[in-house]
């Protein structure tokens, strides 16, 4: 046990070393588990029904609808819109297909910070996440088909009736509880017998809802304590929300039922639905009439522009939907200019109104196991990864791997700040038959980003002792955060400022939630088990008396936990609302044929987990889109009619008659790589051995090679009289381009070659595109011969003396280098497609220091 106020300098080192050396045996157990699934559980692999990635060179040039993001909302939209066989739908997802292990509920903590997670972190703070590495909160977001429904805890909570009635009161017609309930019911397939005939539930929908298949004994005892505290055990998705419940979950036969499994797999064989994974959208394309007409995306280093005949629908989530809007020129005009983006629509609400459910971690409790035969009374990772457990799961379809040990049960309770007669609880409790000491620090520590010091002081001397935790969550935070662009590079993660506890009332309510947890643990049924708080204290709060107001507030600021519910950054509201980004039909203000459909449109966060409400939003949006396009008189659209021959070919391909071309065979999966990618900590071991340690943020950026600022997203390069798109194969002959001129008189022409590297990044060189300029005879000063967009001469000569060869990063990304040279200047591009006597052509202008220069191509 640690001495309060005294922190051992050795313990964190020992703890971290122990965790690192235990990872390889853990990986071995996971590989064995994955092999068992491959051999004995073909129902989990489900190879025949998995979504097939549509080949890049088979994609159409135009679709009726382009959906950006294949997450909880995008998967629903893809299914519902492709129900109309006359519409073509393209779904673009930056991530991969679901990892097979994600189906197993107990694997939930393993998924955080893995290859299917965007691995976002907030900006450092001195008010929250003080026990996290660099004072940054981790914000997991799904980078995978199914999005965060593949990463989340599978909890199915709709929110409170008052949430939606309040949306309607704000001026969002059609969003009252009475209006949205039918869309919850439309999606749901309730399999809990007691609720199948309940008017608040339905059967037959794509999304299966049931209890978790395995429950630990301690969970039942905590529910009994809830009754002793005065609360009922009830259906929190029914008539009343206040009370305790066994968790309703989006699982099917005990396994995760993501939106990809529920909505995409059944629809993926439709010939009018194309799904393209590993496809990162860089920009929404908007013409001079302020109409969204397509997107630019990159897949495996190849860049492509695809047009939308009817709409572009943004379903990239509460972080990346506003990011993409801003990258496309939609947002606060001043901020866009700061990062070099020409503002097309000034919508200050983009990225604002950020809300999240903040929770207080570290509330773990020890208890005495009543079993004296060695059987676990709570979750223990050693038992979960034992041979017996793997056999139970693989052969008997039973056992603790079917448990969602982070929240087998939950409760909605009232603090002293909330009137209990209103049935509008202000605290949610996650009841977990485990604590961070029971996984040995493998996953909980990493998922939350706890420092070595904090984990060691809290848990190292109680490792694998019987424990449970009850986590209080603030349901209706008053604090509002925001996010903004770091720069104009679509591969740079946005800057996230959640501003937790900026309203002082939030931390007071959360502290009261912790007091309710203490009351719960003091109930007779848990006293019989000698339930008691973890005797170890957070090293940042050891000076305060246990459970004092100062201690609880300190605990909240140090052990701050997101519950993965960011919303509100593209808020829905009436046109006169200052922060509104979309109207009640989710159309972006000021831009035609562009909608946002995901959790970012919530004007206020709902009273509970957000996945079910986001699915509801997508169901409702699908019907609105169908209604709007039943009468197209008020819409501008381009025909996306596909030639009859191509339609027949696609039909044959969808029926499996040309599988060789579509490459839809089912090879044996690479079980090692599929499992290894869930253990990013092993990369740290490798980096340590090579003395190349990098911080998490740098690694995140470097995983995806940055794309330099390019002249234009629609530019056609004139080469010998023919027109080639940027993603076309260039021939070896030079084209002519002008330097930037304040006047178009007497332009100077310089022959240059467009050079594209292996990642699809383009810059201009006096050498043919196939040659490596670093291998030329004039190797000493090859970089002086590069011609960059918008620069008269070599930037390293004009804008600062260079005494050494520039770094490859500066060569490949000259825009960032140049803009850093005139920090007090205003530099950005404007791109428009305009009508000319020769037809529609792209025009590009550079704004620099208040002067507008035209670019001639």
Secondary structure as the mmCIF struct_conf table of DSSP 4:
data_model
#
loop_
_struct_conf.conf_type_id
_struct_conf.id
_struct_conf.beg_label_comp_id
_struct_conf.beg_label_asym_id
_struct_conf.beg_label_seq_id
_struct_conf.end_label_comp_id
_struct_conf.end_label_asym_id
_struct_conf.end_label_seq_id
HELX_LH_PP_P HELX_LH_PP_P1 UNK A 2 UNK A 3
TURN_TY1_P TURN_TY1_P1 UNK A 4 UNK A 5
TURN_TY1_P TURN_TY1_P2 UNK A 9 UNK A 10
HELX_RH_AL_P HELX_RH_AL_P1 UNK A 11 UNK A 40
HELX_RH_AL_P HELX_RH_AL_P2 UNK A 42 UNK A 45
TURN_TY1_P TURN_TY1_P3 UNK A 47 UNK A 49
BEND BEND1 UNK A 50 UNK A 50
HELX_LH_PP_P HELX_LH_PP_P2 UNK A 51 UNK A 55
HELX_RH_3T_P HELX_RH_3T_P1 UNK A 56 UNK A 58
BEND BEND2 UNK A 59 UNK A 59
BEND BEND3 UNK A 61 UNK A 61
STRN STRN1 UNK A 62 UNK A 68
BEND BEND4 UNK A 71 UNK A 71
HELX_RH_AL_P HELX_RH_AL_P3 UNK A 72 UNK A 81
TURN_TY1_P TURN_TY1_P4 UNK A 82 UNK A 83
BEND BEND5 UNK A 84 UNK A 84
TURN_TY1_P TURN_TY1_P5 UNK A 85 UNK A 86
BEND BEND6 UNK A 87 UNK A 87
STRN STRN2 UNK A 89 UNK A 92
BEND BEND7 UNK A 94 UNK A 95
STRN STRN3 UNK A 96 UNK A 96
BEND BEND8 UNK A 97 UNK A 97
HELX_LH_PP_P HELX_LH_PP_P3 UNK A 98 UNK A 99
HELX_RH_3T_P HELX_RH_3T_P2 UNK A 100 UNK A 103
BEND BEND9 UNK A 104 UNK A 104
HELX_RH_3T_P HELX_RH_3T_P3 UNK A 105 UNK A 107
HELX_RH_AL_P HELX_RH_AL_P4 UNK A 108 UNK A 111
TURN_TY1_P TURN_TY1_P6 UNK A 112 UNK A 113
BEND BEND10 UNK A 114 UNK A 114
TURN_TY1_P TURN_TY1_P7 UNK A 115 UNK A 116
STRN STRN4 UNK A 117 UNK A 117
STRN STRN5 UNK A 120 UNK A 121
HELX_LH_PP_P HELX_LH_PP_P4 UNK A 122 UNK A 124
BEND BEND11 UNK A 126 UNK A 128
TURN_TY1_P TURN_TY1_P8 UNK A 130 UNK A 131
STRN STRN6 UNK A 132 UNK A 132
HELX_RH_3T_P HELX_RH_3T_P4 UNK A 133 UNK A 135
STRN STRN7 UNK A 138 UNK A 139
STRN STRN8 UNK A 142 UNK A 142
STRN STRN9 UNK A 144 UNK A 144
TURN_TY1_P TURN_TY1_P9 UNK A 145 UNK A 146
HELX_RH_3T_P HELX_RH_3T_P5 UNK A 147 UNK A 149
TURN_TY1_P TURN_TY1_P10 UNK A 150 UNK A 151
BEND BEND12 UNK A 152 UNK A 152
STRN STRN10 UNK A 155 UNK A 155
HELX_RH_AL_P HELX_RH_AL_P5 UNK A 161 UNK A 169
TURN_TY1_P TURN_TY1_P11 UNK A 170 UNK A 171
TURN_TY1_P TURN_TY1_P12 UNK A 173 UNK A 174
BEND BEND13 UNK A 176 UNK A 176
HELX_RH_AL_P HELX_RH_AL_P6 UNK A 177 UNK A 187
STRN STRN11 UNK A 188 UNK A 190
HELX_RH_3T_P HELX_RH_3T_P6 UNK A 193 UNK A 195
TURN_TY1_P TURN_TY1_P13 UNK A 196 UNK A 197
TURN_TY1_P TURN_TY1_P14 UNK A 199 UNK A 200
BEND BEND14 UNK A 203 UNK A 206
STRN STRN12 UNK A 207 UNK A 211
BEND BEND15 UNK A 213 UNK A 213
HELX_RH_AL_P HELX_RH_AL_P7 UNK A 217 UNK A 228
TURN_TY1_P TURN_TY1_P15 UNK A 229 UNK A 230
HELX_LH_PP_P HELX_LH_PP_P5 UNK A 231 UNK A 232
STRN STRN13 UNK A 233 UNK A 233
TURN_TY1_P TURN_TY1_P16 UNK A 236 UNK A 237
BEND BEND16 UNK A 238 UNK A 239
STRN STRN14 UNK A 243 UNK A 246
HELX_LH_PP_P HELX_LH_PP_P6 UNK A 247 UNK A 247
STRN STRN15 UNK A 248 UNK A 249
STRN STRN16 UNK A 251 UNK A 252
TURN_TY1_P TURN_TY1_P17 UNK A 253 UNK A 254
STRN STRN17 UNK A 255 UNK A 256
HELX_RH_AL_P HELX_RH_AL_P8 UNK A 259 UNK A 259
HELX_RH_PI_P HELX_RH_PI_P1 UNK A 260 UNK A 264
HELX_RH_AL_P HELX_RH_AL_P9 UNK A 265 UNK A 267
TURN_TY1_P TURN_TY1_P18 UNK A 268 UNK A 269
TURN_TY1_P TURN_TY1_P19 UNK A 271 UNK A 272
STRN STRN18 UNK A 273 UNK A 276
BEND BEND17 UNK A 278 UNK A 278
STRN STRN19 UNK A 279 UNK A 286
TURN_TY1_P TURN_TY1_P20 UNK A 288 UNK A 289
BEND BEND18 UNK A 290 UNK A 290
STRN STRN20 UNK A 291 UNK A 291
STRN STRN21 UNK A 292 UNK A 299
TURN_TY1_P TURN_TY1_P21 UNK A 300 UNK A 301
STRN STRN22 UNK A 302 UNK A 314
BEND BEND19 UNK A 316 UNK A 316
HELX_RH_AL_P HELX_RH_AL_P10 UNK A 317 UNK A 327
TURN_TY1_P TURN_TY1_P22 UNK A 328 UNK A 329
STRN STRN23 UNK A 330 UNK A 331
HELX_RH_AL_P HELX_RH_AL_P11 UNK A 333 UNK A 338
TURN_TY1_P TURN_TY1_P23 UNK A 339 UNK A 340
STRN STRN24 UNK A 341 UNK A 341
BEND BEND20 UNK A 344 UNK A 344
STRN STRN25 UNK A 345 UNK A 346
TURN_TY1_P TURN_TY1_P24 UNK A 348 UNK A 351
BEND BEND21 UNK A 353 UNK A 353
STRN STRN26 UNK A 354 UNK A 355
STRN STRN27 UNK A 358 UNK A 360
STRN STRN28 UNK A 364 UNK A 366
BEND BEND22 UNK A 370 UNK A 370
BEND BEND23 UNK A 372 UNK A 374
BEND BEND24 UNK A 377 UNK A 378
HELX_RH_AL_P HELX_RH_AL_P12 UNK A 381 UNK A 384
TURN_TY1_P TURN_TY1_P25 UNK A 385 UNK A 385
BEND BEND25 UNK A 386 UNK A 386
HELX_RH_AL_P HELX_RH_AL_P13 UNK A 387 UNK A 396
BEND BEND26 UNK A 397 UNK A 397
BEND BEND27 UNK A 399 UNK A 399
HELX_RH_3T_P HELX_RH_3T_P7 UNK A 400 UNK A 402
TURN_TY1_P TURN_TY1_P26 UNK A 405 UNK A 406
BEND BEND28 UNK A 408 UNK A 408
STRN STRN29 UNK A 409 UNK A 413
TURN_TY1_P TURN_TY1_P27 UNK A 416 UNK A 417
BEND BEND29 UNK A 418 UNK A 418
HELX_RH_3T_P HELX_RH_3T_P8 UNK A 420 UNK A 422
BEND BEND30 UNK A 426 UNK A 426
STRN STRN30 UNK A 427 UNK A 432
BEND BEND31 UNK A 433 UNK A 433
HELX_RH_3T_P HELX_RH_3T_P9 UNK A 436 UNK A 439
TURN_TY1_P TURN_TY1_P28 UNK A 440 UNK A 441
BEND BEND32 UNK A 442 UNK A 443
HELX_RH_AL_P HELX_RH_AL_P14 UNK A 444 UNK A 448
TURN_TY1_P TURN_TY1_P29 UNK A 449 UNK A 449
STRN STRN31 UNK A 450 UNK A 450
HELX_RH_AL_P HELX_RH_AL_P15 UNK A 452 UNK A 459
HELX_RH_3T_P HELX_RH_3T_P10 UNK A 460 UNK A 462
TURN_TY1_P TURN_TY1_P30 UNK A 463 UNK A 464
BEND BEND33 UNK A 466 UNK A 466
STRN STRN32 UNK A 467 UNK A 474
BEND BEND34 UNK A 475 UNK A 476
STRN STRN33 UNK A 481 UNK A 481
STRN STRN34 UNK A 482 UNK A 484
BEND BEND35 UNK A 486 UNK A 488
TURN_TY1_P TURN_TY1_P31 UNK A 490 UNK A 491
BEND BEND36 UNK A 492 UNK A 492
HELX_LH_PP_P HELX_LH_PP_P7 UNK A 493 UNK A 494
STRN STRN35 UNK A 495 UNK A 497
TURN_TY1_P TURN_TY1_P32 UNK A 500 UNK A 501
BEND BEND37 UNK A 502 UNK A 503
HELX_RH_AL_P HELX_RH_AL_P16 UNK A 504 UNK A 521
TURN_TY1_P TURN_TY1_P33 UNK A 522 UNK A 522
BEND BEND38 UNK A 523 UNK A 523
HELX_RH_AL_P HELX_RH_AL_P17 UNK A 524 UNK A 527
TURN_TY1_P TURN_TY1_P34 UNK A 528 UNK A 530
STRN STRN36 UNK A 532 UNK A 533
BEND BEND39 UNK A 535 UNK A 535
TURN_TY1_P TURN_TY1_P35 UNK A 539 UNK A 543
BEND BEND40 UNK A 544 UNK A 544
HELX_LH_PP_P HELX_LH_PP_P8 UNK A 545 UNK A 545
TURN_TY1_P TURN_TY1_P36 UNK A 546 UNK A 547
BEND BEND41 UNK A 548 UNK A 548
HELX_RH_AL_P HELX_RH_AL_P18 UNK A 549 UNK A 558
BEND BEND42 UNK A 559 UNK A 559
STRN STRN37 UNK A 560 UNK A 562
BEND BEND43 UNK A 564 UNK A 564
STRN STRN38 UNK A 567 UNK A 567
TURN_TY1_P TURN_TY1_P37 UNK A 569 UNK A 570
STRN STRN39 UNK A 572 UNK A 572
TURN_TY1_P TURN_TY1_P38 UNK A 575 UNK A 576
TURN_TY1_P TURN_TY1_P39 UNK A 578 UNK A 579
STRN STRN40 UNK A 582 UNK A 582
TURN_TY1_P TURN_TY1_P40 UNK A 584 UNK A 585
STRN STRN41 UNK A 587 UNK A 588
TURN_TY1_P TURN_TY1_P41 UNK A 589 UNK A 590
STRN STRN42 UNK A 592 UNK A 592
TURN_TY1_P TURN_TY1_P42 UNK A 593 UNK A 593
STRN STRN43 UNK A 594 UNK A 596
BEND BEND44 UNK A 598 UNK A 598
HELX_RH_3T_P HELX_RH_3T_P11 UNK A 599 UNK A 601
BEND BEND45 UNK A 603 UNK A 604
BEND BEND46 UNK A 607 UNK A 608
BEND BEND47 UNK A 610 UNK A 610
HELX_RH_AL_P HELX_RH_AL_P19 UNK A 611 UNK A 628
TURN_TY1_P TURN_TY1_P43 UNK A 629 UNK A 630
BEND BEND48 UNK A 631 UNK A 631
HELX_RH_3T_P HELX_RH_3T_P12 UNK A 632 UNK A 634
HELX_LH_PP_P HELX_LH_PP_P9 UNK A 641 UNK A 643
HELX_RH_AL_P HELX_RH_AL_P20 UNK A 644 UNK A 654
TURN_TY1_P TURN_TY1_P44 UNK A 655 UNK A 658
HELX_RH_AL_P HELX_RH_AL_P21 UNK A 659 UNK A 662
TURN_TY1_P TURN_TY1_P45 UNK A 663 UNK A 663
HELX_LH_PP_P HELX_LH_PP_P10 UNK A 667 UNK A 669
HELX_RH_AL_P HELX_RH_AL_P22 UNK A 671 UNK A 676
TURN_TY1_P TURN_TY1_P46 UNK A 677 UNK A 678
TURN_TY1_P TURN_TY1_P47 UNK A 680 UNK A 680
HELX_RH_AL_P HELX_RH_AL_P23 UNK A 681 UNK A 689
TURN_TY1_P TURN_TY1_P48 UNK A 690 UNK A 691
HELX_RH_AL_P HELX_RH_AL_P24 UNK A 696 UNK A 703
BEND BEND49 UNK A 704 UNK A 704
HELX_LH_PP_P HELX_LH_PP_P11 UNK A 705 UNK A 709
BEND BEND50 UNK A 711 UNK A 711
BEND BEND51 UNK A 713 UNK A 714
STRN STRN44 UNK A 716 UNK A 719
TURN_TY1_P TURN_TY1_P49 UNK A 720 UNK A 721
STRN STRN45 UNK A 722 UNK A 725
TURN_TY1_P TURN_TY1_P50 UNK A 726 UNK A 727
BEND BEND52 UNK A 728 UNK A 728
HELX_LH_PP_P HELX_LH_PP_P12 UNK A 729 UNK A 730
BEND BEND53 UNK A 732 UNK A 733
STRN STRN46 UNK A 735 UNK A 738
HELX_LH_PP_P HELX_LH_PP_P13 UNK A 739 UNK A 740
STRN STRN47 UNK A 741 UNK A 741
BEND BEND54 UNK A 742 UNK A 743
TURN_TY1_P TURN_TY1_P51 UNK A 745 UNK A 746
HELX_LH_PP_P HELX_LH_PP_P14 UNK A 747 UNK A 748
STRN STRN48 UNK A 749 UNK A 756
TURN_TY1_P TURN_TY1_P52 UNK A 758 UNK A 759
BEND BEND55 UNK A 760 UNK A 760
STRN STRN49 UNK A 762 UNK A 765
BEND BEND56 UNK A 766 UNK A 767
TURN_TY1_P TURN_TY1_P53 UNK A 769 UNK A 770
BEND BEND57 UNK A 771 UNK A 771
HELX_RH_3T_P HELX_RH_3T_P13 UNK A 773 UNK A 775
BEND BEND58 UNK A 776 UNK A 776
TURN_TY1_P TURN_TY1_P54 UNK A 777 UNK A 778
HELX_RH_3T_P HELX_RH_3T_P14 UNK A 779 UNK A 785
STRN STRN50 UNK A 786 UNK A 787
TURN_TY1_P TURN_TY1_P55 UNK A 789 UNK A 790
BEND BEND59 UNK A 792 UNK A 793
HELX_RH_AL_P HELX_RH_AL_P25 UNK A 795 UNK A 798
TURN_TY1_P TURN_TY1_P56 UNK A 799 UNK A 799
BEND BEND60 UNK A 800 UNK A 800
BEND BEND61 UNK A 803 UNK A 804
HELX_LH_PP_P HELX_LH_PP_P15 UNK A 805 UNK A 807
HELX_RH_AL_P HELX_RH_AL_P26 UNK A 808 UNK A 812
TURN_TY1_P TURN_TY1_P57 UNK A 813 UNK A 813
HELX_RH_AL_P HELX_RH_AL_P27 UNK A 814 UNK A 821
TURN_TY1_P TURN_TY1_P58 UNK A 823 UNK A 824
BEND BEND62 UNK A 825 UNK A 825
STRN STRN51 UNK A 827 UNK A 836
TURN_TY1_P TURN_TY1_P59 UNK A 837 UNK A 838
STRN STRN52 UNK A 839 UNK A 848
TURN_TY1_P TURN_TY1_P60 UNK A 849 UNK A 850
STRN STRN53 UNK A 851 UNK A 855
HELX_LH_PP_P HELX_LH_PP_P16 UNK A 856 UNK A 856
#
